[in-house]
Amino acid sequence: MNKAAYALKLPHSLKAAAQRLAREDGVSLNQWITVALAEKVGAVETAADFFKRRADGAKPSDILPILDKAGNEPPRPGDEMP
């Protein structure tokens, strides 16, 4: 595995929390951050793939039956379009 160095600047409170969690897991801070980053990348890529598959072949007209059921009530206060 190729490795790259990256100087990471964190708020003190976030670093302290990550250090505490790494200590509780019995791993180094570097390893804990690497695993946390890998989990986040995996989650985002999985979600992106999921939505891409769900939208595959969809046409803008596919939403019209759903919009037809929405009704014609005016927006609630604060939800108006600018």
N, C-alpha and C positions, 0 to 999 in steps of 0.2 A: 504494500500500500504506500503510495506517495503521500507525503505529508507537507503541508504548507504552514508557515508561521503567520499569525495575525495578531497584532497588538489590539486587545479588546478593552475598550474603556467602558466601565460599568458604574452606575451609581453605587455608592458605598453600601446602601441598604440591600441592594440586589446581590452584590458580591457576598455580603455577609450571609444572606439567606442561602445562596448557592453553596458556600463553604460549609454551612451547617448541614445541609442536606447531603453533600458529598461525604462529610464525616460520618453521618448516620448510615450511609450506604457503604462505608468502608472503602471508598475510592478517592482518587485525587480530584481536585477541583477541575483540572484539565479534562480528565476522563468524564466527569459528571457533565460538564458543559458540552463535550462532544456528543454524548448520548442524548442530552436534551435537545441539541440542535438536530441530530439525526431523527429523533422522534417528530420534531416540528416539520422538518422537510418531508418526511414520509406522510404525515397527516395532510399537509397542503397539497402535495402531489397526488395523493389518493383522492382527495376531494376534487381537485381539478379534473382528474381522469374520470371520476364518477359523473360530474356535471357535463363533461364533454360527451361521454357516452349517452347520457340522458337526452342531450340536445341534438345528437346526431340524426340528421334527416328531418329535424323539426323545421316548420315553416312559420313565418309570422302569423299566417291565417289560422294556425292551430290553436292560438290563444283566444280567438274570437268567441267560441262557445262559453269559455270560462268568463270572459268579460261581459257577455250577455246576461249572465246570472248575477252580476255585481249590483244591479239596481241603479237607480238614478238619484239616490239621496245626495244632498250637498255634502261636501267634506266637513268633518268635525272641526271645531275651532282649533287653529294651529296647524291643520293639515292642508290648508289651501295652497294652491300653486301660486308662485309669485307673479 
